[in-house]
Amino acid sequence: MTVATTDTMTTRREGISDERAAGLVALTIIGLFAGSTALWGLVGLAMAALSMVPVIYVVLLLITVGK
């Protein structure tokens, strides 16, 4: 009796994974915020925080809706 094995669990997708892309985006945003804070001090930090308000609002709405 032979056992047939399938390779469905080991298929790899070409390109970058979704988790890695999300991590790179997060690191880029954090780096930009750190750079603006280093260049412009508290004003740069405040502008970065204010620019994220609509983004977080949309994220919370998407989480609430379930998408």
N, C-alpha and C positions, 0 to 999 in steps of 0.2 A: 504494500500500500504506500503510495507516495503522497506527500503533502504539497499542495500547490500554494505557493506564497505570492501574494500580490504586493505591489509596491505603492499602494495608495497612500500610506502614511509617510512615506519618505520622498514624495515628490517635492521639488523645490521650485519656487517661483523665481523668475529672473528679476533682477533689480533690487531695490531697497525695500525692506519690510516696513509695514505701517508703524510698528513700534519704534523702529529706528528713525523714521522720518519725524514722528512726533517728538522724539527726544532731541533731534537736531534742531527742530523749530523752537522747542523750549529753551535749549542752550543758547540759541541765537538771540532770542528775546531777552534772556537774562543778561547776556553779554552786552547787548545794546543798552539796556537799562543801567548796567554798571558803568559803561562808557559815558553815558550822558550824565550820570551822577559824578563821575570823576572829572569831567570837563566843566560842568556848570554848577556843581554842588547841589544844594537843596532845591534849587529851582528846577534842575534837570530831573531830580527824583520826583518832584511834584508833577511835572508835566508827563512823566512816564506813567505815574499812577492815574492821572486824569485821563490819559489816552486809553487806559485799559478798562475804564468804567463801562463803555458800551459793549466791549468784547465780553466781559464777564456777564453783563446783563443778557446778552444773546445766549451764552453758554448755559446760564441758569434756566432760561426759557426752554432751550432744547432738552435739557435734562428733565424739566417738569413735563414736557410733552411726551418724552420717552423716545426721542430719536437719537 
